[in-house]
Amino acid sequence: MTDIQYLNECMMRDLTMMLIKEYNVSLAKALDMLYNSQTFEKLQDARTGLYFQSPVYVFDFLQRELKQKE
């Protein structure tokens, strides 16, 4: 596992836990919300450098995206 992969895995773990807490959803629903987001796509692209940001910072992007989908 590369450093970038490790950072991405940690970020996804943290974002999932934040979704569960903030939206009071199940683990499965939180993962669905994350994996089907543009934020997740950006995390997968190492060129964005998003994996290097704090989870709180990235969660803000994810929340904005989810609000726009409503």
MOPAC internal coordinates of N, CA, C and O (Angstrom, degrees):
PM7 1SCF
backbone

  N    0.0000 0     0.00 0     0.00 0    0    0    0
  C    1.4477 1     0.00 0     0.00 0    1    0    0
  C    1.5263 1   108.39 1     0.00 0    2    1    0
  O    1.2310 1   121.38 1   -47.70 1    3    2    1
  N    1.3040 1   114.97 1   132.30 1    3    2    1
  C    1.4634 1   119.31 1   178.74 1    5    3    2
  C    1.5216 1   110.03 1   -81.38 1    6    5    3
  O    1.2310 1   121.20 1   -11.97 1    7    6    5
  N    1.3140 1   115.30 1   168.03 1    7    6    5
  C    1.4688 1   120.34 1   177.89 1    9    7    6
  C    1.5249 1   111.03 1   -61.64 1   10    9    7
  O    1.2310 1   120.50 1   139.21 1   11   10    9
  N    1.3227 1   116.65 1   -40.79 1   11   10    9
  C    1.4631 1   120.91 1  -179.46 1   13   11   10
  C    1.5269 1   110.08 1   -64.63 1   14   13   11
  O    1.2310 1   119.85 1   137.47 1   15   14   13
  N    1.3159 1   117.89 1   -42.53 1   15   14   13
  C    1.4603 1   121.13 1   177.50 1   17   15   14
  C    1.5248 1   110.90 1   -61.58 1   18   17   15
  O    1.2310 1   120.94 1   137.67 1   19   18   17
  N    1.3077 1   115.80 1   -42.33 1   19   18   17
  C    1.4671 1   120.21 1   179.23 1   21   19   18
  C    1.5265 1   110.92 1   -62.70 1   22   21   19
  O    1.2310 1   120.57 1   133.88 1   23   22   21
  N    1.3285 1   116.51 1   -46.12 1   23   22   21
  C    1.4639 1   120.25 1   179.04 1   25   23   22
  C    1.5276 1   111.18 1   -62.18 1   26   25   23
  O    1.2310 1   120.24 1   141.17 1   27   26   25
  N    1.3342 1   117.15 1   -38.83 1   27   26   25
  C    1.4596 1   121.25 1   177.37 1   29   27   26
  C    1.5193 1   111.44 1   -64.08 1   30   29   27
  O    1.2310 1   120.45 1   136.56 1   31   30   29
  N    1.3245 1   116.75 1   -43.44 1   31   30   29
  C    1.4645 1   120.47 1   179.07 1   33   31   30
  C    1.5324 1   110.58 1   -61.82 1   34   33   31
  O    1.2310 1   120.44 1   136.79 1   35   34   33
  N    1.3094 1   116.77 1   -43.21 1   35   34   33
  C    1.4663 1   120.58 1   178.31 1   37   35   34
  C    1.5238 1   110.82 1   -64.22 1   38   37   35
  O    1.2310 1   120.57 1   138.90 1   39   38   37
  N    1.3257 1   116.51 1   -41.10 1   39   38   37
  C    1.4636 1   121.30 1   179.15 1   41   39   38
  C    1.5194 1   110.10 1   -62.86 1   42   41   39
  O    1.2310 1   120.06 1   134.09 1   43   42   41
  N    1.3221 1   117.50 1   -45.91 1   43   42   41
  C    1.4607 1   120.95 1  -179.03 1   45   43   42
  C    1.5235 1   111.41 1   -64.49 1   46   45   43
  O    1.2310 1   120.39 1   142.34 1   47   46   45
  N    1.3273 1   116.86 1   -37.66 1   47   46   45
  C    1.4678 1   120.93 1   176.08 1   49   47   46
  C    1.5225 1   109.94 1   -60.80 1   50   49   47
  O    1.2310 1   120.96 1   130.75 1   51   50   49
  N    1.3307 1   115.77 1   -49.25 1   51   50   49
  C    1.4640 1   120.39 1  -178.13 1   53   51   50
  C    1.5264 1   111.85 1   -64.21 1   54   53   51
  O    1.2310 1   120.24 1   137.07 1   55   54   53
  N    1.3281 1   117.15 1   -42.93 1   55   54   53
  C    1.4601 1   120.72 1   179.60 1   57   55   54
  C    1.5218 1   111.12 1   -63.99 1   58   57   55
  O    1.2310 1   120.46 1   140.84 1   59   58   57
  N    1.3128 1   116.73 1   -39.16 1   59   58   57
  C    1.4611 1   120.85 1   178.39 1   61   59   58
  C    1.5205 1   110.47 1   -62.26 1   62   61   59
  O    1.2310 1   120.53 1   134.60 1   63   62   61
  N    1.3131 1   116.60 1   -45.40 1   63   62   61
  C    1.4650 1   120.31 1   179.43 1   65   63   62
  C    1.5294 1   110.96 1   -64.11 1   66   65   63
  O    1.2310 1   120.12 1   142.14 1   67   66   65
  N    1.3235 1   117.38 1   -37.86 1   67   66   65
  C    1.4615 1   120.87 1   178.20 1   69   67   66
  C    1.5280 1   111.14 1   -65.99 1   70   69   67
  O    1.2310 1   120.47 1   140.59 1   71   70   69
  N    1.3289 1   116.71 1   -39.41 1   71   70   69
  C    1.4660 1   120.55 1   177.81 1   73   71   70
  C    1.5277 1   110.62 1   -63.24 1   74   73   71
  O    1.2310 1   120.64 1   136.49 1   75   74   73
  N    1.3226 1   116.38 1   -43.51 1   75   74   73
  C    1.4614 1   120.61 1   179.18 1   77   75   74
  C    1.5237 1   110.39 1   -59.39 1   78   77   75
  O    1.2310 1   120.77 1   134.13 1   79   78   77
  N    1.3017 1   116.13 1   -45.87 1   79   78   77
  C    1.4614 1   120.74 1  -177.76 1   81   79   78
  C    1.5280 1   112.22 1   -70.55 1   82   81   79
  O    1.2310 1   120.23 1   132.61 1   83   82   81
  N    1.3219 1   117.16 1   -47.39 1   83   82   81
  C    1.4637 1   121.78 1  -174.66 1   85   83   82
  C    1.5290 1   112.89 1   -70.94 1   86   85   83
  O    1.2310 1   120.25 1   140.25 1   87   86   85
  N    1.3420 1   117.13 1   -39.75 1   87   86   85
  C    1.4594 1   121.30 1  -174.51 1   89   87   86
  C    1.5310 1   113.01 1  -105.22 1   90   89   87
  O    1.2310 1   120.57 1   179.29 1   91   90   89
  N    1.3325 1   116.52 1    -0.71 1   91   90   89
  C    1.4616 1   121.74 1   178.66 1   93   91   90
  C    1.5357 1   111.23 1    52.33 1   94   93   91
  O    1.2310 1   121.27 1  -126.75 1   95   94   93
  N    1.3395 1   115.18 1    53.25 1   95   94   93
  C    1.4606 1   121.64 1  -179.09 1   97   95   94
  C    1.5294 1   109.65 1  -116.88 1   98   97   95
  O    1.2310 1   121.17 1   -12.37 1   99   98   97
  N    1.3095 1   115.36 1   167.63 1   99   98   97
  C    1.4558 1   121.14 1   177.97 1  101   99   98
  C    1.5305 1   109.83 1   -74.98 1  102  101   99
  O    1.2310 1   121.47 1   -12.78 1  103  102  101
  N    1.3017 1   114.79 1   167.22 1  103  102  101
  C    1.4670 1   120.35 1   176.74 1  105  103  102
  C    1.5243 1   110.28 1   -59.05 1  106  105  103
  O    1.2310 1   120.44 1   134.99 1  107  106  105
  N    1.3204 1   116.76 1   -45.01 1  107  106  105
  C    1.4665 1   120.94 1  -179.08 1  109  107  106
  C    1.5282 1   111.17 1   -60.71 1  110  109  107
  O    1.2310 1   120.49 1   136.43 1  111  110  109
  N    1.3284 1   116.66 1   -43.57 1  111  110  109
  C    1.4708 1   120.81 1  -179.95 1  113  111  110
  C    1.5305 1   110.63 1   -66.99 1  114  113  111
  O    1.2310 1   120.13 1   139.39 1  115  114  113
  N    1.3151 1   117.36 1   -40.61 1  115  114  113
  C    1.4678 1   120.75 1   179.07 1  117  115  114
  C    1.5285 1   110.66 1   -62.93 1  118  117  115
  O    1.2310 1   120.52 1   137.46 1  119  118  117
  N    1.3207 1   116.60 1   -42.54 1  119  118  117
  C    1.4685 1   120.11 1   178.15 1  121  119  118
  C    1.5242 1   110.63 1   -64.95 1  122  121  119
  O    1.2310 1   120.43 1   140.21 1  123  122  121
  N    1.3262 1   116.79 1   -39.79 1  123  122  121
  C    1.4609 1   121.10 1   177.20 1  125  123  122
  C    1.5238 1   110.42 1   -61.54 1  126  125  123
  O    1.2310 1   120.61 1   135.10 1  127  126  125
  N    1.3250 1   116.44 1   -44.90 1  127  126  125
  C    1.4685 1   120.59 1   179.13 1  129  127  126
  C    1.5271 1   110.86 1   -60.63 1  130  129  127
  O    1.2310 1   120.89 1   137.21 1  131  130  129
  N    1.3174 1   115.90 1   -42.79 1  131  130  129
  C    1.4564 1   120.06 1  -178.01 1  133  131  130
  C    1.5250 1   111.58 1   -70.35 1  134  133  131
  O    1.2310 1   120.58 1   128.64 1  135  134  133
  N    1.3373 1   116.50 1   -51.36 1  135  134  133
  C    1.4676 1   120.55 1  -174.70 1  137  135  134
  C    1.5179 1   113.56 1   -65.84 1  138  137  135
  O    1.2310 1   120.15 1   157.61 1  139  138  137
  N    1.3152 1   117.32 1   -22.39 1  139  138  137
  C    1.4643 1   120.64 1   179.92 1  141  139  138
  C    1.5217 1   112.59 1  -100.50 1  142  141  139
  O    1.2310 1   120.44 1  -157.29 1  143  142  141
  N    1.3072 1   116.77 1    22.71 1  143  142  141
  C    1.4617 1   120.69 1  -178.26 1  145  143  142
  C    1.5300 1   111.18 1  -108.33 1  146  145  143
  O    1.2310 1   121.58 1   -22.65 1  147  146  145
  N    1.3144 1   114.57 1   157.35 1  147  146  145
  C    1.4606 1   120.44 1   173.47 1  149  147  146
  C    1.5227 1   110.59 1   -69.44 1  150  149  147
  O    1.2310 1   120.74 1   151.18 1  151  150  149
  N    1.3197 1   116.19 1   -28.82 1  151  150  149
  C    1.4580 1   120.72 1   177.33 1  153  151  150
  C    1.5237 1   109.80 1   -60.90 1  154  153  151
  O    1.2310 1   120.44 1   137.92 1  155  154  153
  N    1.3209 1   116.77 1   -42.08 1  155  154  153
  C    1.4636 1   121.09 1   177.69 1  157  155  154
  C    1.5285 1   110.23 1   -62.04 1  158  157  155
  O    1.2310 1   120.33 1   136.58 1  159  158  157
  N    1.3145 1   116.98 1   -43.42 1  159  158  157
  C    1.4666 1   121.03 1   178.47 1  161  159  158
  C    1.5270 1   110.62 1   -59.39 1  162  161  159
  O    1.2310 1   120.69 1   138.38 1  163  162  161
  N    1.3138 1   116.28 1   -41.62 1  163  162  161
  C    1.4614 1   120.34 1   179.07 1  165  163  162
  C    1.5252 1   111.25 1   -67.11 1  166  165  163
  O    1.2310 1   120.36 1   144.26 1  167  166  165
  N    1.3217 1   116.91 1   -35.74 1  167  166  165
  C    1.4674 1   120.22 1   177.16 1  169  167  166
  C    1.5274 1   111.18 1   -63.66 1  170  169  167
  O    1.2310 1   120.52 1   147.23 1  171  170  169
  N    1.3137 1   116.61 1   -32.77 1  171  170  169
  C    1.4561 1   120.93 1  -178.65 1  173  171  170
  C    1.5366 1   112.64 1   -74.52 1  174  173  171
  O    1.2310 1   120.51 1   161.90 1  175  174  173
  N    1.3155 1   116.63 1   -18.10 1  175  174  173
  C    1.4619 1   122.02 1   178.90 1  177  175  174
  C    1.5281 1   108.77 1   -94.09 1  178  177  175
  O    1.2310 1   120.66 1   -76.31 1  179  178  177
  N    1.3096 1   116.34 1   103.69 1  179  178  177
  C    1.4680 1   121.46 1  -176.61 1  181  179  178
  C    1.5288 1   112.39 1   -59.10 1  182  181  179
  O    1.2310 1   120.49 1   155.10 1  183  182  181
  N    1.3239 1   116.66 1   -24.90 1  183  182  181
  C    1.4690 1   119.79 1  -178.65 1  185  183  182
  C    1.5214 1   112.65 1   -65.22 1  186  185  183
  O    1.2310 1   119.95 1   157.55 1  187  186  185
  N    1.3388 1   117.70 1   -22.45 1  187  186  185
  C    1.4690 1   119.98 1  -179.23 1  189  187  186
  C    1.5236 1   112.07 1   -74.53 1  190  189  187
  O    1.2310 1   120.28 1   154.64 1  191  190  189
  N    1.3314 1   117.06 1   -25.36 1  191  190  189
  C    1.4564 1   120.92 1  -178.52 1  193  191  190
  C    1.5151 1   113.23 1    71.32 1  194  193  191
  O    1.2310 1   120.34 1  -170.97 1  195  194  193
  N    1.3362 1   116.96 1     9.03 1  195  194  193
  C    1.4549 1   121.15 1  -177.27 1  197  195  194
  C    1.5253 1   111.96 1   -64.12 1  198  197  195
  O    1.2310 1   120.35 1   149.09 1  199  198  197
  N    1.3071 1   116.93 1   -30.91 1  199  198  197
  C    1.4675 1   121.83 1   179.73 1  201  199  198
  C    1.5269 1   111.74 1   -61.84 1  202  201  199
  O    1.2310 1   120.46 1   160.74 1  203  202  201
  N    1.3169 1   116.73 1   -19.26 1  203  202  201
  C    1.4620 1   122.81 1  -175.81 1  205  203  202
  C    1.5341 1   112.18 1   -90.27 1  206  205  203
  O    1.2310 1   120.36 1   170.62 1  207  206  205
  N    1.3276 1   116.91 1    -9.38 1  207  206  205
  C    1.4664 1   122.01 1  -179.03 1  209  207  206
  C    1.5332 1   110.25 1   -83.41 1  210  209  207
  O    1.2310 1   120.78 1   -10.09 1  211  210  209
  N    1.3043 1   116.12 1   169.91 1  211  210  209
  C    1.4618 1   119.75 1   178.37 1  213  211  210
  C    1.5296 1   109.33 1   -74.48 1  214  213  211
  O    1.2310 1   120.06 1   -30.67 1  215  214  213
  N    1.3273 1   117.50 1   149.33 1  215  214  213
  C    1.4596 1   120.23 1   178.07 1  217  215  214
  C    1.5316 1   112.80 1   -59.39 1  218  217  215
  O    1.2310 1   119.78 1   145.20 1  219  218  217
  N    1.3077 1   118.03 1   -34.80 1  219  218  217
  C    1.4697 1   121.05 1   178.86 1  221  219  218
  C    1.5327 1   110.22 1   -63.64 1  222  221  219
  O    1.2310 1   120.56 1   138.84 1  223  222  221
  N    1.3068 1   116.54 1   -41.16 1  223  222  221
  C    1.4664 1   121.94 1   178.37 1  225  223  222
  C    1.5245 1   110.34 1   -62.56 1  226  225  223
  O    1.2310 1   120.29 1   132.53 1  227  226  225
  N    1.3183 1   117.05 1   -47.47 1  227  226  225
  C    1.4596 1   121.71 1  -178.98 1  229  227  226
  C    1.5346 1   109.92 1   -68.16 1  230  229  227
  O    1.2310 1   120.05 1   143.52 1  231  230  229
  N    1.3279 1   117.50 1   -36.48 1  231  230  229
  C    1.4582 1   121.08 1   178.85 1  233  231  230
  C    1.5194 1   110.84 1   -62.09 1  234  233  231
  O    1.2310 1   119.98 1   145.70 1  235  234  233
  N    1.3173 1   117.65 1   -34.30 1  235  234  233
  C    1.4583 1   121.06 1   176.54 1  237  235  234
  C    1.5252 1   110.46 1   -60.91 1  238  237  235
  O    1.2310 1   120.22 1   136.82 1  239  238  237
  N    1.3210 1   117.19 1   -43.18 1  239  238  237
  C    1.4702 1   121.54 1   176.50 1  241  239  238
  C    1.5340 1   110.16 1   -60.93 1  242  241  239
  O    1.2310 1   121.13 1   134.90 1  243  242  241
  N    1.3172 1   115.45 1   -45.10 1  243  242  241
  C    1.4601 1   120.65 1  -178.42 1  245  243  242
  C    1.5211 1   111.01 1   -63.55 1  246  245  243
  O    1.2310 1   120.01 1   137.03 1  247  246  245
  N    1.3128 1   117.58 1   -42.97 1  247  246  245
  C    1.4721 1   120.78 1   178.46 1  249  247  246
  C    1.5245 1   111.49 1   -62.07 1  250  249  247
  O    1.2310 1   120.41 1   137.16 1  251  250  249
  N    1.3036 1   116.82 1   -42.84 1  251  250  249
  C    1.4736 1   120.30 1   178.24 1  253  251  250
  C    1.5181 1   110.55 1   -61.06 1  254  253  251
  O    1.2310 1   121.12 1   137.47 1  255  254  253
  N    1.3198 1   115.46 1   -42.53 1  255  254  253
  C    1.4551 1   120.09 1   178.88 1  257  255  254
  C    1.5314 1   110.59 1   -62.96 1  258  257  255
  O    1.2310 1   119.96 1   135.40 1  259  258  257
  N    1.3098 1   117.68 1   -44.60 1  259  258  257
  C    1.4553 1   120.87 1  -179.48 1  261  259  258
  C    1.5159 1   111.92 1   -64.99 1  262  261  259
  O    1.2310 1   119.92 1   143.64 1  263  262  261
  N    1.3244 1   117.76 1   -36.36 1  263  262  261
  C    1.4613 1   121.24 1   177.94 1  265  263  262
  C    1.5178 1   111.13 1   -66.01 1  266  265  263
  O    1.2310 1   120.09 1   144.33 1  267  266  265
  N    1.3349 1   117.42 1   -35.67 1  267  266  265
  C    1.4501 1   121.50 1   179.61 1  269  267  266
  C    1.5341 1   111.53 1   -68.61 1  270  269  267
  O    1.2310 1   120.52 1   151.29 1  271  270  269
  N    1.3228 1   116.62 1   -28.71 1  271  270  269
  C    1.4678 1   120.59 1   179.76 1  273  271  270
  C    1.5264 1   112.48 1   -75.27 1  274  273  271
  O    1.2310 1   120.15 1   161.44 1  275  274  273
  N    1.3197 1   117.31 1   -18.56 1  275  274  273
  C    1.4737 1   120.68 1  -177.39 1  277  275  274
  C    1.4962 1   112.31 1   -68.92 1  278  277  275
  O    1.2310 1   120.10 1   180.00 1  279  278  277

